[in-house]
Amino acid sequence: MSQNLHRAGKRPQWEETPDLKRNAWQRMAAKTNGVVTPGNAVTMLGFAVVASGLNDIRSGDRLKGVSKIVAGRACDLVDGAIAEWSKTKSPLGEALDAGIDKVEMAAALVMLGSSKEIPSHAVTIIGARDAAMWALTGIARSRKVITHPSLAGKHATFAQWGSLTGFALENVTRDAGLNGLSTTFNAIGQISLAAMTLLGAESIATLAQEAVAPRTEENSL
């Protein structure tokens, strides 16, 4: 999937289309100031499914919870494509997508870390990366500089969830007495965590450059 699917310009797509040529989705987006769009609906659906999955894991139903998390995160892989298909990409949709990613990961770290579903070193590494991204985003906003999710950042987020899923499935298979699979899922969790560390460092460096870049007409809010 092209990184462009997750990026919007300074203006919503429908504003670049004459009123009489807008499709139904663009007309709905225009009437709701960009709130009601197919992409935003998929983003919020994914958030609800992930939240339900985390609650299932907390309640002891690990397999059901992990399945929901995987399904919810799949929404993040298609919401950009749906926004592009419907021609309703916008700064609001991009911000919602990025914000939901951060909220979901923060909730997962708190819940899975506190219940010992994932190793403490994974919580520390992922938490440190996300804290740095939050801080740099705050610096950019304080300077009224527009930032966009980078390709490395998207891949790092994917690796984060791969790591958490691997560790969670390690627990599921261990409880079922499937020790061979448990070892395999642990390896998946560790490898994904290592990949996230490298990609996370790249995404932090990219965002840092954007956050402190001189303000121009193109990158200013």
Residue pairs with C-beta under 8 A, 6 or more apart in sequence:
1 77
1 80
1 81
3 150
3 151
3 154
4 84
5 80
5 81
5 83
5 84
5 89
6 80
6 94
6 97
6 148
6 149
6 154
7 89
7 94
7 148
7 149
8 89
8 90
8 91
8 93
8 94
9 89
9 91
10 91
10 146
10 218
11 90
11 91
12 29
12 30
12 34
12 88
12 89
12 90
12 91
12 92
13 26
13 87
13 88
13 89
13 90
14 22
14 26
14 27
14 29
14 30
14 87
14 88
14 90
15 30
17 26
17 87
22 30
23 86
23 87
25 37
25 38
25 86
25 87
25 88
26 86
26 87
26 88
28 36
28 37
29 35
29 36
29 37
29 88
29 90
33 92
34 40
34 88
34 90
34 91
34 92
34 93
35 92
37 83
37 86
37 88
37 90
37 93
38 82
38 83
38 85
38 86
38 88
39 79
39 80
39 82
39 83
39 86
39 88
39 89
39 93
39 97
40 79
40 83
40 92
40 93
40 96
42 75
42 78
42 79
42 82
43 75
43 76
43 79
43 93
43 96
43 97
43 100
44 96
44 100
45 72
45 75
46 72
46 73
46 74
46 75
46 76
46 79
46 100
47 72
47 100
47 103
47 104
48 72
49 68
49 69
49 71
49 72
49 75
50 68
50 69
50 72
50 73
50 104
50 107
50 108
51 72
51 104
51 107
52 68
52 72
53 64
53 65
53 66
53 67
53 68
53 69
53 71
53 72
54 65
54 69
54 107
54 108
54 111
54 112
55 65
56 62
56 64
56 65
56 68
57 65
57 66
57 111
57 112
57 115
57 117
57 168
58 65
58 111
58 115
59 65
62 117
62 168
62 171
62 172
62 175
63 172
65 168
66 165
66 168
66 169
66 172
69 108
69 161
69 164
69 165
69 168
70 165
72 104
73 104
73 161
76 97
76 100
76 101
76 157
79 97
80 89
80 97
83 89
83 90
83 93
91 146
94 148
94 149
97 149
98 149
101 157
102 130
102 133
102 134
105 126
105 130
105 157
105 160
105 161
106 130
108 164
109 123
109 126
109 127
109 130
111 117
112 118
112 123
112 164
112 167
112 168
113 120
113 123
117 167
117 168
117 171
118 163
118 164
118 167
118 168
118 189
119 167
119 189
122 163
122 164
122 167
122 189
122 193
125 193
125 196
125 197
126 160
126 163
126 164
126 193
126 196
129 156
129 160
129 196
129 197
129 200
129 201
129 203
129 204
132 204
133 153
133 203
133 204
133 207
136 147
136 204
136 207
136 208
136 211
137 147
137 207
137 211
139 211
139 212
140 146
140 147
140 207
140 210
140 211
141 221
143 211
143 212
143 215
144 215
144 220
144 221
145 210
145 211
145 213
145 215
145 219
145 220
145 221
146 219
146 220
146 221
147 207
147 210
147 211
148 210
150 202
150 203
150 206
150 207
152 199
152 202
152 203
152 206
153 199
153 203
153 206
153 207
155 195
155 199
156 196
156 199
156 200
156 202
156 203
159 192
159 193
159 195
159 196
159 199
160 192
160 196
160 200
162 188
162 189
162 192
162 195
162 196
163 188
163 189
163 190
163 192
163 193
163 196
164 189
165 188
165 189
166 185
166 186
166 187
166 188
166 189
166 190
166 191
166 192
167 185
167 186
167 189
169 181
169 185
169 188
170 182
170 183
170 185
170 186
170 189
171 182
172 185
173 179
173 181
173 182
173 185
174 182
210 219
213 219
